Amino acid sequence: MPVPGSLERSFSVAYTIHKGRQRHQRESRRKSSIQCQLNPQPEQQRSVSPIPLKECLDLTTTRRAALAAPLVATAVATVANPARALIQTGLERDSTRQSQNAVDRLQSRVSTFQLGNGMKWIVLERHNAPIVACHTYADVGAADESTGMTGIAHLLEHLAFKGTRLIGSRDFERESEALDQLDEIFYALRDAKVAKNSKLVAKLVEEFTRAQEQAAKFSAASQYGSLIERQGGVGLNAQTSQDSTEYFVSLPANKLELWMALESGRFMAPVFRDLYAEKEVVKEERRLRVENSPYGRFTEAFTEAAFPGQAYGRPIIGYPSDFEKIGRREVTDFFTKNYTPCKLTCAVVGDVNPVEVEKLATRFFGSWKTPCASPTSSSPRSYSELWRSQDGWDDFAASKPPPGEILRMPSPAQPLYMEGYYRPASWSSDDPVLSVISDVLAGGRVSRLYKRLIAPSRVLSAECLSSFPGDKFPCLMMLYASPTPGSSSTEKLAGLVHDQLQDLVRQGVEEGELVPIRKSTRASLLEALGSNSSMARILSTYEATAGSWNRVLEETREIESVTRDDVVRVASKLFTPSN
C-alpha cells in the first residue's frame, strides 16, 4: 500500500505474510497467517498507557459481543442478579435452577410476527417499569458497498437522524427544490474536477457554497433528536459495522406510537438532507480516528492486507477519494437497493402489549412495498440456512495476500503487534469452539495471556478478538499485544504470543479453564435479562442473523458443551503457519 511521506515519518508497520502448504485443494483456496508490527523509532519517547484500540477496532458489533455487552463488575452484578451471584460463588445446582427459570420466563414472554412485506418483529413483554426499548437491526453494512463507493453505509447512519419529510424541515417543498439544485451543482463540480477545469471548479465551488447556505435555511435537522428527547427518549443512537447497521432508543412506554411514526418515516420517506455538510463531519471523524491515529492507520492497513480486494478489507468509514464522489444520487441508489423491509428486524422490549405492537407495526410499516430480491437457484444460501450446517473451513475466498509482503513505517507511538488467523463465519458449527478458544486465551484475569504474559510483566497488554472485522463471512481471529516499557522488539513479542498458541495446540486445555468460561457464558445471558436495551439488541440480532432469537439459548448451551478435545481439534486447524 503506498505510504504518504508524512505518514512514513510517523509510523512503522511490518507485515509478514506466511504461506505454507494448502490445507484444502478445493478450488485452490489457501489460507495465510498475517502478522503486523507497529515499531517505534528507538530515539523517540513512547507512551506506556494501554493501547486505545477501541477507537480503531469495532469490538461491539458481532453477535457474541452483543451477548457479552451487559457484563458488569462482579460486585455490582452480585447485588443486582442473584442467579449470577450463585454462579460466581459456585452453587451450581441453585444457579442452574434459577437460570432455567429465567429462560422459561423469557420464552413465555417473547412473541414474533412478520409483516406481509417481510419485515420481522420480536416483542418481549416486561411490565416491571413503564418504559420500552426499541432496536432496529438492518442487515446492511459496509460489506454491502461496491468498490469505489466506500463509506455510504456509515454516512447513511448519520443521515438517518436528520429527519424526514415531516420532521426536520421548515418548508419541505422549498427545501426539496433547494436540495435538487444543490445536487446539480455538486455533480457539475465533480465532473469539472475530473476534467481538471480549474476556472470552472472555482466558479462552481462558489455556487455550491451559496446553494448549501440556501438549503440550510429550510433545514431543521436537529428536530428529530430534539423531539425524541422532549418526549422522554434516552440513548438515541446507531452504529455501523461491516455486517449491519443498528438504530436504537429507549422511551416511555406510552411513546411507542411516536417511535413507530418516526422510524417508519426515516426508512420509508428518507430525505438525506444536510448530506454534503454531514460528509464533512465524517471526514473529520476519519481524520481523528484513522489519519491522526497511529493505530487507526495501522489497523486499516492490516485489514487491507488480510482481505485484499474484498469487502472486509475496506474501512467502514470509507476512503477519502471515494467520499469525494458521493452525492445524493449514490446515497439514494444504495438505500433503495439495500434498505428493504425484509432486511429489517425490529425488537420491542418493555411495558407493551404484543397485539398492540403488531397493530402499530402494520399501520406504520405495512404500506412499505419496496420489493425484496427474489432468490434464484444460483443465489447463495441464506445466513440462517447455513447455521451450524457445516464447519465452513473450506469457505474462504480464493484471493489471499502474496507471501513475504512487508511494509514498515516508523512510529512515535507505543509498539504494537497484530496477528490474524483465518476462520469460518459465525454460522460455522465450530463457532462455539472458536469463542471458547478466544476466552481461554484472553477472557479476563483467568485467561492464559493474562496469567502467563501480562501478570508477570512479560508484555504490557495482550488481547484476542474471536472474529474481526465482522463475522457474517469468513473472517479472522485476531490477537494483538504491546511490549512492556523499555522494550521495542515486536519480534520478541510475536514469539511470546506464538508460544502460547502452540502450547494450546500441543498441550490442550485443562477442564478447570473451561469451567469459568461456561459460567461466564450463562452469566452473560442472565445479566442481559436485566436490561431492556440489551435484550432488544440480542433478540433482533439473533433473529436477523441466526434465523431465530431462540438461537441465543442454543448457542449458550453449545458453548457450555465444548470439550477439551474440541478445543485441540479446532486450535490445530486455526493456529498453523498456512492459516
Summary of the structure (lengths in Angstrom):
residues: 579
radius of gyration: 24.9
end to end distance: 22.1
largest distance: 79.1
contacts: 1940
relative contact order: 0.19
helix: 49%
strand: 14%
